[in-house]
Amino acid sequence: MGADINVHDQWAVESMGPIQDRTNEHLGTSDKALVQYRRLLRQEIEKVLGGAKPFMFLDAAHARSIQGPATMDGIGPTRGWETFWMEVDVKRRRGAPWAVPVPQDITDKTRHLKVV
């Protein structure tokens, strides 16, 4: 499938087949987390159906303020790996359809990249 992990994720999500009937499932004690997650999911679905915002709702204003770790979709070279991830991150941010600021410490190290 190649080095791009997004292709792998897409395959896993899109090739799962039909939704399985879980009504006759027999969960055991080791499935406590699964049971709790399903309860939480149903609870949050009911909230949304009732017009309320779900748990961890993220509006556009807050979404723009979040900056997490950069995602790297590729395998870097043996030499130059120290800046490879920064270059990938800068290209990803500059190519995004929304305003994604490039952190100053990364900008300083990737001046050779053209501003897009």
N, C-alpha and C positions, 0 to 999 in steps of 0.2 A: 504493500500500500504506500510505501514511500516514507520519507522522513518527516512529513508534515503531520503532526499529531491531530490536527483538526480533521483530517480525512479519516483517521481511526475513530475519533469520537462520532463523526457523522455516520460512519458505517454501523457503529454500535447502537446508535439511536434509531436510525432509519431502517435497519434490517432485523428488527426484533420480532416482526410478524404480528399477528393479531393480538389484541388485548386478552389476557388470560382471565378465565373465570376463577376468582379466588374465594367464592362463597363456600366451597367445600374443603377449604384448606385446613389442615390440622397443625397449628403452630404450637411449638413447645416452649419450655422455660427459657431456652437459649434465644428465643425470638422476641424477648421483651422490648428491645429497642424498635424492632419492626412494628410491633403492635402499637407502641406509644406514638411512633411517627405517623402511622395511619390514622390514629385518633386525632392527632394534631392537624393533619391534613384535612380531615373531614370537618373539624371545628372551624378551620380558617375558610374553607369553602362555604360553610354556612354563614360566616360573617360577611363574606363578599355578596352572597345571595341576598342578605338582609340590608345591603347598602353600606356596610362598615368597611373600613380598611383592614386588610389582613396583617398578621404578624410580620414585622420587618418590612413594612411597606416603604418603598423608596420613591420619593417624588423627584421630578426633574432637577429642582434646585439643589437638593442634597446629593443627587447622583453626580452632578458636576463637581462637587467639592471633594469627592472621594478619590484618593490616589492610593492604589495598592501596589503590590509588587508587579513588576513588568512580566509579561508572558513572552516566552521565547519559543517560537515555532520553527525549530530547525536544529541542525547539528552543526556546531561551529568548527572552525578549522583548528588544527593542532597548534599552529602558530597564529598569534593575533587573537586568541580567544578572549583576552582581557577586554578588548574593545568591541568584539563581534556582537555581544549581546546588546551593547549600547546602540550600535548602528541599527540592529534589527528593531529595537525599541523606538528609536527616533523615526525610522521609516514608517513604522506602524502608526505612531501618533500623528505624524504629518499627513498620512494617507487616510486618517479616520474622517468620516463625514461630519463629525462634531468637533468642537474645540477641545483638543487634548493638549494641555501644556507640556512641554518637555522640561523636566527639571533642570535647573541651571547647572548643576554639577555634571550632568550628562551632556548638555549643550556645549560646555567648555571643552569636553574631550572629543566631540564629534563635529568640529567646525568644518572639516573637509566635506561633509555631506551638503548637497545643495538644498536650499530651503524650497519646499514644495508648497 
